């Protein structure tokens, strides 16, 4: 029977011939929790009376959402994670290591064809490497850690074909915002997405992560790309040998096929308070902004920092704007220092914070005040997302955020391209 990538990966991991709609118990290659979910994982394990962690060597925890700790309550959570990791000889990436998704990718924990689950909704990021990766609740993650397996329903698959050369000043963030705006926040609920086309092939691996990361924002279970030479090279640089590469069969059954022409795109922006409330940047140009944020698991890569720094080089941000930058990992932070990018941000009037989620989650760094307007490279703009339900969050590419920080108002970045 011809299969999609999701059908093939779940069939292999359950040792059964599966098709969309089937249920199966599947072996998981890697799983993890972060500081917003790991305490719940630990509590679930204790409640279940688990004594042995079968997936111990295929699991890690990352302290990234509130790093460093902003209060004694979160400090207690962090201490709980450290004690649990030490007692069970588990990998723990502590404060300053970076965002879970970036750190896990850099560490080479995920390979093409893997089945990955994480107690974080943006686990779909790893699909850019050709893995089936999806977010789980903390109790399900505890079951996975204890047994090394979990139950899955095989999702139907939507193929999204993106062709055409990206115009100057348009980036992968603009691509995925455009698609989410077109399909809607629930347009792909519990579907696997296969992103393909010559536009995807031309993107760097870092740029691909941005697209897979936001697959969940249209309801998708996972967002998969095919492991090409760029992916293989990216992994080899991290000392990883590729065991398998999974591609769909030519006559695989898709619930639908969507096509997009990237050559016609212009910079996009997601307006408050839903991610699918998308328009062209030009439609809201001129709106004053108070806080500009560059970072997160969506756009905190070195490539993203380079894009922003080129716009900010030898310039100063507007007086009415606070600019915050959070590199997605320590490795990215160090490389940005070596390249002079951090100096560029600081000289422009920016503030660089500890590698991690930064203001995105809303527990510490950069919480906006009532009525303030934020422009961010993050993946969500729901009410209260950055810690204040009375603020207004716009989502855009690093280029759009950097350009807006310079002018003090939402600005089309093509004038600086």
C-alpha positions, -999 to 999 in steps of 0.1 A, spaced: 0 0 0 13 34 -9 20 57 21 27 92 32 57 100 54 35 99 86 21 65 76 56 51 69 72 64 101 43 52 124 42 19 105 79 13 111 78 23 148 48 0 155 59 -28 132 25 -28 116 12 -19 82 -7 13 90 -28 38 71 -45 71 81 -71 66 109 -54 35 124 -43 34 160 -10 19 171 14 15 200 47 29 187 82 31 199 94 67 205 130 77 195 132 108 217 111 127 242 115 157 264 100 183 288 107 219 296 103 239 328 67 247 321 58 210 319 85 188 335 72 192 371 39 177 358 58 149 342 76 141 375 44 143 395 27 119 370 55 94 373 52 95 411 15 91 410 18 61 386 43 45 409 69 42 381 102 28 394 121 24 361 125 49 332 127 28 301 134 58 278 159 74 302 187 77 276 162 90 250 149 118 272 160 153 284 147 183 302 154 219 293 150 250 315 141 277 290 107 292 296 117 311 328 154 312 327 168 326 349 140 321 375 119 352 381 104 341 414 106 316 442 78 294 428 96 288 396 129 284 415 112 255 433 102 240 399 138 243 386 152 227 418 127 198 414 139 192 379 176 193 389 170 168 417 150 145 395 176 146 368 205 139 392 187 111 409 178 94 376 210 103 357 190 123 331 202 150 307 193 184 319 200 216 299 200 243 325 195 281 323 214 298 295 216 267 273 187 280 252 152 271 239 144 234 241 138 230 204 170 248 194 191 230 220 177 195 211 183 201 174 219 214 179 227 184 201 218 160 173 191 142 193 167 141 163 173 124 129 153 119 98 126 92 102 125 95 139 93 96 160 97 124 186 73 137 213 78 166 235 58 183 263 57 214 243 33 223 215 60 234 191 77 201 190 66 200 154 97 221 146 118 189 142 97 179 112 121 201 91 146 173 95 122 147 81 110 134 115 75 129 128 75 152 158 45 163 178 36 179 211 22 158 240 6 165 273 27 159 304 10 127 315 14 112 281 50 122 282 54 105 315 40 73 301 65 76 272 94 81 295 84 52 316 77 27 287 95 41 257 62 39 238 28 55 234 -4 53 214 -8 72 182 -36 78 157 -22 79 122 -30 113 108 -43 121 74 -19 141 54 -21 174 35 6 182 10 16 219 7 36 227 -24 55 260 -23 72 271 -55 88 303 -68 117 325 -58 112 346 -27 112 383 -35 137 405 -17 126 413 19 104 382 21 114 353 44 102 319 56 82 336 84 62 354 57 55 321 39 41 304 69 20 334 81 5 336 46 -4 299 47 -19 301 82 -39 331 72 -52 313 41 -60 279 58 -70 292 93 -61 282 128 -81 250 126 -76 244 89 -54 213 94 -66 199 127 -48 166 135 -33 165 100 3 157 91 16 184 67 42 176 41 58 209 30 76 206 -4 83 225 -36 113 244 -50 109 273 -26 114 249 4 143 232 -13 160 266 -17 156 276 20 183 270 45 176 244 73 172 272 98 146 289 76 128 256 73 126 252 111 105 284 111 78 269 89 76 235 106 75 252 140 43 270 131 25 240 116 7 236 149 -8 272 145 -31 258 119 -40 228 140 -15 203 125 -2 173 143 32 177 126 49 196 98 73 174 78 99 183 51 119 158 31 155 152 42 176 165 13 213 172 9 211 203 31 196 184 60 222 156 56 250 182 56 235 201 86 234 168 106 269 157 95 283 189 109 269 178 142 286 144 139 255 125 131 253 96 106 219 92 88 203 58 94 173 63 73 155 89 51 117 87 47 99 100 16 63 96 5 53 71 -22 45 88 -55 8 77 -53 4 83 -16 -31 93 -5 -35 130 5 -66 145 20 -58 176 0 -30 193 -19 -24 231 -16 -2 251 -39 14 285 -32 35 308 -54 62 323 -32 73 347 -59 41 367 -54 45 371 -17 51 404 1 59 408 38 31 395 61 20 402 96 -3 385 121 -25 409 140 -40 406 175 -53 383 189 -51 353 167 -23 339 146 -45 334 115 -55 371 115 -29 378 88 -25 407 64 2 424 44 25 445 65 16 475 43 -20 473 56 -9 482 91 22 503 83 26 533 105 10 519 136 32 529 166 50 501 185 63 501 221 82 468 222 101 449 195 112 414 202 135 392 182 140 356 193 120 324 203 120 289 189 106 303 157 131 330 148 160 330 172 185 313 150 218 328 139 204 334 105 175 354 120 199 375 141 220 382 110 189 394 90 180 418 118 215 430 124 220 440 88 190 463 91 201 477 124 238 481 116 251 517 123 216 528 132 197 536 164 162 524 173 134 549 178 132 566 212 97 552 219 107 516 214 123 489 236 141 463 216 148 429 232 168 401 216 170 365 229 194 342 210 178 307 208 209 290 223 242 297 239 259 284 208 241 310 187 248 337 213 286 329 211 286 329 173 267 362 172 293 377 195 322 365 173 305 380 143 299 413 160 261 409 158 256 414 195 276 446 194 254 458 166 222 452 186 236 469 217 249 499 198 215 503 181 199 505 216 188 469 219 189 447 250 202 411 247 188 387 273 197 351 284 193 325 256 159 309 260 122 318 254 126 353 268 95 375 267 75 350 245 60 331 274 53 361 296 67 351 329 96 375 332 117 394 305 99 422 288 63 420 300 44 448 282 22 473 299 -15 478 295 -24 490 259 12 486 246 18 474 211 44 446 206 59 434 173 75 400 178 91 372 158 73 346 181 47 321 170 16 332 191 -2 365 198 -31 353 219 -43 376 247 -19 374 276 7 355 257 35 378 267 22 383 302 -4 410 298 -39 404 283 -43 441 277 -14 443 253 -15 439 215 9 415 198 18 415 161 39 387 146 63 392 118 97 383 104 130 394 120 134 419 92 100 435 98 106 436 135 140 452 131 127 478 106 98 486 129 122 491 159 141 516 138 111 537 129 90 533 160 61 521 140 52 490 119 73 492 88 77 472 56 113 459 57 118 461 20 129 497 23 160 483 41 165 452 20 
